[in-house]
Amino acid sequence: MNRHRNLSFYIESLLLLLFLLAALVVLIRVFGAAQYLGERARGKTDAALILQTVSADFSAQAEPYRTATEQAKTEGQAQLEFCCDNQGNEQPDGGYCVAMELRSESRPTGRMILADICVKSASEPDEQPLGEVTTSLYCPELTSDKEVGQS
């Protein structure tokens, strides 16, 4: 009988060990998923700041946006790509990639430049964008007084 108790103790201990291993696997997966979600959230927060910075610089016509805007005015469209840090400052080895597609639409008294801005992680460029926004800039076409008087 003592031998039967020893065997059942070992079987119960083995089952308990298997249960603890399964629980440990579940905990590791939960913490791994939490870490991934945290990194993704940080990326989205950085992307929102980058989009805000790039959009403001585009509206202020800072370089290189002025050159791209002029190209869009003359050719109807332009593209601009660069890498930046988490603040939106252009850096060749930055952690984020910004892609802008500019297109020009004619208006009665000028041109509307529409810019589609997309931010992706530089380390995972094939993943979905972290953030996207469309902004616009109106560029009036000024006429001389002579042309205005003839109208």
N, C-alpha and C positions, 0 to 999 in steps of 0.2 A: 504494500500500500504506500509506503514511503517513496518508493520508486515512481509510482503513478503521480504523486504530488509533485515530485521534482520535474517530471516530464510536462505536466500541465503548467508549472511555473515558467518553464522555458518557452513553451508555446505562447503563453500570455505575454511574456516579455518580448518575444519576437513580434507579436501583433502590435504591442504598444510602440515598439521601435518603428515599425512600418507606418503606423499612424502619425508618429512624430515627424518622420521623414516627409510624409505627404503634406503635413501642415507646414513644414519648413519650405517645401517647394512652392506652396501657395503664397506664403509670405514673401519669398524672394521675388515671385512674379508680380505681386502687388506693389512692392517697393520699386521694382524696375519700371513698371508702368507709371508710377507716381513721378519718378525721376524724369522719364521721357516727357510726361505732360508738363512738368515744371520747366524743362528746357524749351519746350515748344511755346509755353506761355511767355517766357523771357524773350524768345525770338519775336513773338507777335507784338510785345510791348516795344521792343527796339524798333520793329518795322513801323509801328505807328509814329514814333518819334522821327524816324528817317523820312517817312512820307510827309510829315508836317514840315520838316526842314527843307526838303527838296521842293515841295510845293511853294513855300515862302520864297526860296531863292529863285525859283522859276518866275514867280510874280514880280520879284524885284529885278529880274533880268541880270542876275550876276553871271559871270562866266562859269561854265561853258554853255549855259542855257541861252545866252544872248545869241551866240553863234548858231546854235540849233534852231532858234526861233527865226533868225534871218534866213536860214536854209529852208525852213518850212514855208516862209512867206514867198520865197522865189520858186521853189520846186513843188510846193503843195504838201510835202511831208518830209520828215527827218527822224532819225533815230539817234539815241544817245545811250551809251552803257558805260558804267563805271562801278568800281568797288568802293565801299566806304566803311567807316567804323560804326559803332552803335549810336553815334550822335548825328550821323549824316555827313560827316566831313570826309571828303574824297581822300582815299588812301589805296595805293595799289594792292596791298596785302590785307585789305579790310575783310571783316567777317561777313559782310553782306554785299550783294550785287543789286544794283539799281538799273532797270531798263526803262527808258522813256521812248514812247512813240508819239511824235508830234504830227498833227495834220492841220491844214489851214482851210478855213471856210470863208468864202467871200460874204461880206455884209455891205449894205448900201453905202456906208461911209468909212469902211475899213476892212480889216480881216480879223477873224476870231481864230486864235491858235488854241487847239485842244490838245492836251497832253495826257496820255494814259501812262501812269507811273506804276511800276511793279517792283516789289522788293522780294528777293529770294536769299536764302542762306548760301554763302560762298562754298561752304563745305558740302552742301547737299543741293546742287543746282537743279537736279531732276525732280525734286519734290515740289509739291504745290507751293505757290507763292505765299509768303508770310503776310503780305498786305498789298492791296491795290487801291488806287484812287484815280479819278479823272478830274483834271482841273482845266481852267481856261484862262486865256489872256487876250484882251481886246487891244488891237493895234490900229488906231485910227490912221487913215491916209489923209494927211494934211494937204490942202490945196492952196495955191497962192491967191492973193486978192484979185489978180487979173482973171483967173479961172472962175472965181466965185461971182465976179461982176458979170460975166458972160452968161451965167445960168439963168 
